[in-house]
C-alpha cells in the first residue's frame, strides 16, 4: 500500500526512462540534471514480479532493481502526475506486445503450413453481381454510318463532281481498257480536255507511195 510509505519525504527523486535491448525492457532511474544512473530494473515479462502496482493508487508501483552483481531489492516509485503513470504502463505493454508479435512471426516462418490459409473460392450457392457502367449500346448508333467505297489496295474511288466531265474509266486492275471509241464532239467545238483525246494507233502506211499524185488531174 502506498499509504504506508513516507510520500512527503522520498529517499530519492529524479527521472525515469524505459529502454529495451532485444526482448528485455529496462526501467532506469536517472539523475534529472546529470543523467547519472541511480538504479535500473530489468523486466523480462509484464505483468510480472519485476513491476507490480499497489492496491490503493494508480500512480505508485513496486519495482525490482538489480545492481548487475546478483543483488536485488524492491523499492516503491511513484509519479506526481497521473498521466505519467499511464504512459509508464503503456510503454511496457507496447514493448511486450511487440515481443509476442515477433515470436509469432518466427514460428510462422519455421512452419509456414501451420498458418491460416486464405480461401478465395466460391461457397456452394454463392453468387456475385457485377455493375459495369456505360456498356449499353445506343439504339440506332450503328445505322447512321455509311461505308466509303474503296477500290483495290485500299484506294478510295470518289464519285465525279456534279456537272463536270467524265474521266477516263479505270479497270479493277488499275489499267485502262484496251479499246476505246473515239470521243464525240459538236462541230466547231475543239477538244480541250487532254483526258478525252486518247492517242489512236498510227495508220498502216500505204504500199503505193505515189497513189495520191496519180489521181491528181494532169
C-alpha positions, 0 to 999 in steps of 0.5 A: 500500500502506498499509504504506508510509505513516507510520500512527503519525504522520498529517499530519492527523486529524479527521472525515469526512462524505459529502454529495451535491448532485444526482448528485455525492457529496462526501467532506469532511474536517472539523475534529472540534471546529470543523467547519472544512473541511480538504479535500473530494473530489468523486466523480462515479462509484464505483468510480472514480479519485476513491476507490480502496482499497489492496491490503493493508487494508480500512480505508485508501483513496486519495482525490482532493481538489480545492481548487475552483481546478483543483488536485488531489492524492491523499492516503491516509485511513484509519479506526481502526475497521473498521466505519467503513470499511464504512459509508464504502463503503456510503454511496457505493454507496447514493448511486450506486445511487440515481443509476442508479435515477433515470436509469432512471426518466427514460428510462422516462418519455421512452419509456414503450413501451420498458418491460416490459409486464405480461401478465395473460392466460391461457397456452394450457392454463392453468387456475385453481381457485377455493375459495369457502367456505360456498356449499353449500346445506343439504339440506332448508333450503328445505322447512321454510318455509311461505308466509303467505297474503296477500290483495290489496295485500299484506294478510295474511288470518289464519285465525279463532281456534279456537272463536270466531265467524265474521266477516263474509266479505270479497270479493277486492275488499275489499267485502262481498257484496251479499246476505246471509241473515239470521243464525240464532239459538236462541230466547231467545238475543239477538244480541250480536255487532254483526258478525252483525246486518247492517242489512236494507233498510227495508220498502216502506211500505204504500199503505193507511195505515189497513189495520191499524185496519180489521181491528181488531174494532169 
